């Protein structure tokens, strides 16, 4: 009996040493919430893929200070209720240290209510500036996607440079479109832009000609369309059908090869702000993002036999940044948050990040470049 008792004690000690909180083999659990299926799957699928790709790579090298990454990823299907439930599950059941995602603004705004209260770091992959601003009210929330505020700034800079003073706007009725519209209206005066027409469309609308017919009667020198998914491509086709020849400027939500495929010949000549990933081969070698974009593209294509995605780049940046932070902070969530906030000169697919207590996105409008679709490809323009 004494031998049995001693064996049990030794086994317990071994278990404690091997599986306790200080164990080198204890995994770091990181959650992911993306719109992998549903209308925003073109965002969520590459984000999931990219996050998993980074984790597999770091685990193949032995993890982070000996700790493997364990990803627990859920699909919110673009549904804010499901996003909230997944966040609560990651908090209570999965004991995640941090969450990457969600893909879309409404889901991110819902999830951050959960993570802020729980004091869990969240790195959103969505666009709205309000996800992280003001930073004092988003203490535990960060994001890697460039903001709608930056996108509008770059569009208006382009308009100002090219003598476009009167524009009509056509915005989707979703949270993405509402946030974009707010920025388009708010920033217009400082760039000397007059909004001569405003129309709205639903992301599932199949015909934009009524809205475009109204805009055609205005003195607009360009149309700015703010949306994501198939709808902006339909706007391009309907403009062509109506014989509207003024420039069409899309939001950064259209900056993907999928948009070019959907718009087909109607996409020729369309202008938009985009992350550098879509034109990285046209960048000078001195640009620090060029090498990161090339590496991401080559790895993604090799692993998934599919084109790289700026949206996937948001999750790629988030997980790489988190890896860097975990190496310093370990499994202490307060330290993880502090290290995220202290991130400086982090070169990502989406820009060079410099976080601060006042800025939990860490990017500037220069994270965007202006591009034009020419012969079915994105081309860098002034």
C-alpha positions as CSV (number, residue, x, y, z in Angstrom):
1,X,0.0,0.0,0.0
2,X,2.9,2.3,0.8
3,X,4.4,1.7,-2.6
4,X,1.1,2.4,-4.3
5,X,0.7,5.6,-2.3
6,X,4.2,6.7,-3.2
7,X,3.5,5.9,-6.9
8,X,0.4,8.0,-6.8
9,X,2.2,10.9,-5.2
10,X,5.0,10.8,-7.8
11,X,2.4,10.5,-10.6
12,X,0.6,13.5,-9.2
13,X,3.9,15.5,-9.0
14,X,4.7,14.6,-12.6
15,X,1.2,15.6,-13.8
16,X,1.5,18.9,-11.9
17,X,4.9,19.6,-13.4
18,X,3.9,18.6,-16.8
19,X,0.5,20.3,-17.0
20,X,0.5,23.1,-14.5
21,X,0.2,26.8,-15.4
22,X,4.0,27.1,-15.7
23,X,4.4,24.1,-18.1
24,X,6.3,24.7,-21.3
25,X,3.8,22.5,-23.0
26,X,0.7,24.3,-21.9
27,X,-0.9,25.7,-25.0
28,X,-1.8,29.4,-25.5
29,X,-5.5,29.3,-26.5
30,X,-6.4,32.0,-29.0
31,X,-10.0,32.5,-30.2
32,X,-11.1,33.5,-33.7
33,X,-14.5,34.7,-34.8
34,X,-15.0,35.2,-38.5
35,X,-17.8,35.3,-41.1
36,X,-16.6,32.0,-42.7
37,X,-19.9,31.3,-44.4
38,X,-22.8,33.7,-45.3
39,X,-22.7,36.9,-47.3
40,X,-19.4,38.1,-45.8
41,X,-17.6,34.7,-46.4
42,X,-15.2,36.5,-48.8
43,X,-13.8,38.2,-45.7
44,X,-14.0,35.4,-43.1
45,X,-12.7,32.5,-45.1
46,X,-9.3,34.0,-45.9
47,X,-9.1,35.4,-42.4
48,X,-9.5,32.0,-40.9
49,X,-7.1,30.5,-43.4
50,X,-4.5,33.1,-42.7
51,X,-4.8,32.8,-38.9
52,X,-4.4,29.0,-39.1
53,X,-1.4,29.4,-41.4
54,X,0.5,31.6,-39.0
55,X,-0.3,29.2,-36.1
56,X,0.8,26.1,-37.9
57,X,4.0,27.8,-38.8
58,X,4.9,28.9,-35.3
59,X,3.9,25.5,-33.9
60,X,6.2,23.8,-36.4
61,X,9.0,25.9,-34.9
62,X,8.2,24.7,-31.3
63,X,5.5,27.3,-30.4
64,X,6.1,30.5,-28.4
65,X,8.7,30.0,-25.7
66,X,7.7,26.3,-25.8
67,X,4.0,26.9,-25.7
68,X,2.0,25.7,-28.7
69,X,-0.8,27.8,-30.1
70,X,-4.2,26.3,-29.9
71,X,-6.7,28.1,-32.1
72,X,-10.4,27.8,-31.4
73,X,-12.2,29.4,-34.4
74,X,-16.0,29.9,-34.7
75,X,-18.1,31.0,-37.7
76,X,-20.6,33.8,-36.9
77,X,-22.1,33.6,-40.4
78,X,-22.3,37.4,-40.4
79,X,-24.8,37.2,-37.5
80,X,-24.2,39.5,-34.6
81,X,-26.1,37.3,-32.1
82,X,-23.9,34.3,-33.1
83,X,-20.8,36.4,-32.8
84,X,-21.8,37.4,-29.2
85,X,-22.5,33.7,-28.3
86,X,-19.1,32.7,-29.7
87,X,-17.3,35.4,-27.7
88,X,-19.0,34.2,-24.5
89,X,-18.1,30.6,-25.3
90,X,-14.4,31.6,-26.0
91,X,-14.4,33.4,-22.6
92,X,-16.2,30.9,-20.4
93,X,-15.6,27.5,-22.0
94,X,-12.5,27.7,-24.1
95,X,-10.6,30.1,-21.7
96,X,-9.0,32.0,-24.6
97,X,-6.4,34.5,-23.9
98,X,-7.4,36.8,-26.7
99,X,-9.7,36.9,-29.7
100,X,-8.9,37.8,-33.4
101,X,-11.9,39.1,-35.4
102,X,-14.8,39.4,-36.1
103,X,-14.7,40.1,-39.8
104,X,-17.4,42.8,-40.0
105,X,-18.2,46.0,-38.0
106,X,-21.6,45.1,-36.5
107,X,-20.2,41.8,-35.1
108,X,-17.1,43.5,-33.8
109,X,-19.1,46.1,-32.0
110,X,-21.2,43.4,-30.4
111,X,-18.2,41.2,-29.4
112,X,-16.2,44.1,-27.9
113,X,-19.1,44.6,-25.4
114,X,-18.3,41.1,-24.1
115,X,-14.5,41.4,-24.2
116,X,-14.3,44.8,-22.7
117,X,-16.3,43.7,-19.7
118,X,-14.3,40.5,-19.4
119,X,-11.0,42.3,-19.8
120,X,-10.0,40.2,-22.7
121,X,-7.8,41.5,-25.6
122,X,-9.7,41.7,-28.9
123,X,-8.0,42.4,-32.3
124,X,-10.8,43.1,-34.7
125,X,-10.5,42.6,-38.5
126,X,-13.3,45.1,-39.3
127,X,-13.1,48.7,-40.7
128,X,-15.1,51.2,-38.7
129,X,-13.0,53.7,-36.8
130,X,-15.4,53.5,-33.9
131,X,-14.3,49.9,-33.1
132,X,-11.1,51.4,-31.4
133,X,-12.0,55.0,-31.0
134,X,-11.9,56.7,-28.6
135,X,-9.2,54.4,-27.3
136,X,-9.9,55.3,-23.7
137,X,-13.3,53.7,-24.1
138,X,-11.9,50.7,-26.0
139,X,-9.2,49.8,-23.5
140,X,-9.1,46.1,-24.4
141,X,-9.9,46.5,-28.1
142,X,-7.4,46.8,-31.1
143,X,-7.8,46.4,-34.8
144,X,-5.6,45.6,-37.9
145,X,-7.9,46.8,-40.7
146,X,-7.4,50.3,-42.0
147,X,-10.3,52.5,-41.1
148,X,-13.1,54.0,-43.1
149,X,-11.9,57.4,-42.0
150,X,-8.5,56.8,-43.7
151,X,-10.2,55.5,-46.8
152,X,-12.3,58.6,-47.2
153,X,-9.3,60.8,-46.6
154,X,-7.4,59.1,-49.4
155,X,-10.4,59.3,-51.8
156,X,-10.9,63.0,-51.1
157,X,-7.1,63.7,-51.5
158,X,-7.4,62.0,-54.9
159,X,-10.5,64.1,-55.9
160,X,-8.8,67.3,-54.8
161,X,-5.7,66.6,-56.8
162,X,-7.7,65.8,-59.9
163,X,-10.1,68.7,-59.7
164,X,-13.2,66.7,-58.7
165,X,-15.2,69.1,-56.5
166,X,-18.7,67.7,-56.8
167,X,-19.5,64.1,-56.0
168,X,-22.5,61.9,-55.5
169,X,-22.4,59.1,-53.0
170,X,-24.1,55.7,-53.1
171,X,-23.8,53.8,-49.8
172,X,-24.9,50.4,-48.6
173,X,-27.5,50.4,-45.8
174,X,-25.3,48.1,-43.5
175,X,-23.2,49.3,-40.6
176,X,-20.2,49.5,-43.0
177,X,-22.1,51.8,-45.3
178,X,-23.5,54.0,-42.5
179,X,-20.0,54.5,-41.1
180,X,-18.6,55.2,-44.5
181,X,-21.4,57.7,-45.2
182,X,-20.7,59.5,-42.0
183,X,-17.1,59.9,-42.9
184,X,-17.9,61.0,-46.5
185,X,-20.2,63.7,-45.1
186,X,-17.9,64.8,-42.3
187,X,-14.7,65.1,-44.3
188,X,-16.1,66.7,-47.4
189,X,-15.8,70.4,-46.2
190,X,-12.1,70.2,-45.4
191,X,-11.3,69.0,-48.9
192,X,-13.6,71.4,-50.6
193,X,-15.9,68.6,-51.8
194,X,-19.6,69.3,-52.3
195,X,-22.0,66.3,-52.0
196,X,-24.6,66.9,-54.8
197,X,-26.4,63.6,-54.4
198,X,-26.9,60.9,-51.8
199,X,-28.5,57.5,-52.3
200,X,-28.6,54.2,-50.4
201,X,-28.8,50.6,-51.5
202,X,-29.3,47.2,-49.7
203,X,-26.4,44.7,-49.9
204,X,-28.8,42.2,-51.4
205,X,-30.3,44.6,-54.0
206,X,-30.2,43.3,-57.6
207,X,-30.7,46.5,-59.4
208,X,-29.2,49.9,-58.7
209,X,-30.5,51.8,-61.7
210,X,-33.2,53.7,-59.8
211,X,-30.6,55.2,-57.5
212,X,-28.1,55.8,-60.3
213,X,-30.8,57.5,-62.5
214,X,-31.4,60.0,-59.7
215,X,-27.6,60.6,-59.4
216,X,-27.3,61.1,-63.2
217,X,-29.5,64.2,-62.9
218,X,-27.0,65.9,-60.5
219,X,-23.9,67.9,-61.5
220,X,-21.7,65.2,-60.0
221,X,-18.2,64.8,-61.5
222,X,-17.8,61.4,-59.9
223,X,-19.8,58.7,-58.0
224,X,-18.4,57.3,-54.8
225,X,-19.9,53.8,-54.0
226,X,-19.4,52.5,-50.5
227,X,-20.2,48.8,-50.1
228,X,-18.8,45.3,-50.0
229,X,-19.6,42.0,-51.6
230,X,-21.4,41.7,-55.0
231,X,-23.4,44.9,-54.8
232,X,-20.6,47.3,-55.7
233,X,-19.9,45.3,-58.8
234,X,-23.6,45.6,-59.7
235,X,-23.3,49.4,-59.4
236,X,-20.4,49.3,-61.9
237,X,-22.5,47.3,-64.4
238,X,-25.6,49.4,-64.0
239,X,-23.6,52.6,-64.5
240,X,-22.2,51.2,-67.7
241,X,-25.7,50.1,-68.8
242,X,-27.0,53.7,-68.1
243,X,-24.2,55.2,-70.1
244,X,-22.8,57.0,-67.0
245,X,-19.3,57.9,-68.0
246,X,-18.1,59.9,-65.0
247,X,-15.5,58.2,-62.8
248,X,-16.7,55.6,-60.3
249,X,-14.7,55.5,-57.1
250,X,-15.2,52.5,-54.9
251,X,-14.4,52.0,-51.2
252,X,-11.6,49.8,-49.9
253,X,-14.3,47.1,-49.4
254,X,-14.0,46.4,-53.2
255,X,-10.3,46.1,-53.2
256,X,-10.1,42.4,-54.1
257,X,-9.7,40.2,-57.1
258,X,-13.1,38.9,-56.5
259,X,-14.5,42.4,-57.2
260,X,-12.7,42.4,-60.5
261,X,-14.2,39.1,-61.4
262,X,-17.7,40.2,-60.5
263,X,-17.5,43.5,-62.2
264,X,-15.9,42.0,-65.4
265,X,-15.6,44.6,-68.2
266,X,-17.6,47.1,-66.2
267,X,-14.7,47.2,-63.7
268,X,-12.3,48.8,-66.2
269,X,-11.2,52.2,-65.0
270,X,-12.7,52.0,-61.5
271,X,-10.6,53.8,-58.8
272,X,-10.4,52.9,-55.1
273,X,-8.2,53.1,-52.1
274,X,-6.5,49.7,-51.3
275,X,-4.0,48.2,-49.0
276,X,-0.5,47.7,-50.6
277,X,-1.0,44.0,-50.9
278,X,-2.9,44.3,-54.2
279,X,-0.1,46.1,-55.9
280,X,3.0,45.1,-53.9
281,X,5.0,44.1,-57.0
282,X,4.7,47.7,-58.2
283,X,6.2,49.1,-54.9
284,X,9.9,50.1,-54.7
285,X,12.1,47.6,-52.9
286,X,12.7,50.3,-50.3
287,X,9.1,50.0,-49.1
288,X,9.2,47.9,-45.9
289,X,5.8,46.3,-46.7
290,X,6.9,44.8,-50.0
291,X,8.7,41.9,-48.5
292,X,5.9,41.1,-46.0
293,X,3.3,41.2,-48.8
294,X,5.3,39.0,-51.0
295,X,5.9,36.5,-48.2
296,X,2.2,36.4,-47.3
297,X,1.1,36.0,-51.0
298,X,3.6,33.2,-51.7
299,X,2.7,31.3,-48.5
300,X,-1.1,31.7,-49.0
301,X,-1.1,30.6,-52.6
302,X,1.1,27.6,-51.9
303,X,-1.0,26.4,-49.0
304,X,-4.5,27.1,-50.2
305,X,-4.1,27.1,-54.0
306,X,-6.0,30.4,-54.0
307,X,-5.3,34.1,-54.4
308,X,-4.2,36.1,-51.4
309,X,-6.6,38.6,-49.9
310,X,-6.2,41.9,-48.2
311,X,-9.0,40.8,-45.8
312,X,-7.0,37.7,-45.0
313,X,-4.1,40.0,-44.4
314,X,-5.9,41.6,-41.4
315,X,-5.9,38.2,-39.6
316,X,-2.4,37.5,-40.7
317,X,-1.2,40.7,-39.2
318,X,-3.2,40.2,-36.0
319,X,-1.9,36.7,-35.3
320,X,1.7,37.7,-36.1
321,X,1.4,40.7,-33.8
322,X,-0.1,38.5,-31.1
323,X,2.7,36.0,-31.5
324,X,5.2,38.8,-30.8
325,X,3.2,40.0,-27.8
326,X,2.8,36.5,-26.3
327,X,6.5,36.0,-26.4
328,X,6.9,38.9,-24.0
329,X,3.7,38.8,-22.0
330,X,3.0,35.0,-21.7
331,X,-0.5,34.1,-20.6
332,X,-1.1,37.3,-18.6
333,X,-4.0,39.1,-20.3
334,X,-3.2,42.5,-18.8
335,X,0.3,42.2,-20.0
336,X,-0.9,41.1,-23.5
337,X,-3.1,44.2,-23.7
338,X,-0.2,46.5,-22.6
339,X,2.2,44.9,-25.1
340,X,-0.4,45.3,-27.9
341,X,-0.8,49.0,-27.0
342,X,3.0,49.4,-27.0
343,X,3.5,47.9,-30.5
344,X,5.8,50.1,-32.6
345,X,7.1,49.8,-36.1
346,X,5.4,46.5,-36.7
347,X,5.5,45.9,-40.5
348,X,2.4,44.1,-41.6
349,X,0.5,43.4,-44.8
350,X,-2.0,46.2,-44.0
351,X,0.6,48.8,-43.0
352,X,3.2,49.8,-40.5
353,X,1.6,49.7,-37.0
354,X,2.4,52.1,-34.2
355,X,-0.1,51.7,-31.4
356,X,-0.4,54.0,-28.5
357,X,-2.8,54.7,-25.5
358,X,-4.6,57.1,-27.9
359,X,-4.6,54.9,-31.0
360,X,-5.4,51.2,-30.9
361,X,-5.2,50.9,-34.7
362,X,-1.8,52.4,-35.2
363,X,-2.1,53.1,-38.9
364,X,-2.3,56.4,-40.9
365,X,-4.0,57.1,-44.3
366,X,-0.7,56.2,-45.9
367,X,-1.6,52.6,-45.3
368,X,-3.8,53.0,-48.3
369,X,-2.7,53.6,-51.9
370,X,-5.0,54.7,-54.8
371,X,-5.4,52.1,-57.5
372,X,-7.2,51.8,-60.8
373,X,-8.5,48.7,-62.5
374,X,-6.7,48.4,-65.9
375,X,-7.0,45.4,-68.1
376,X,-8.4,43.3,-65.3
377,X,-5.6,44.2,-62.8
378,X,-5.0,46.7,-60.1
379,X,-2.6,49.5,-61.1
380,X,-1.0,52.0,-58.7
381,X,-1.9,55.6,-59.5
382,X,-1.2,59.0,-58.0
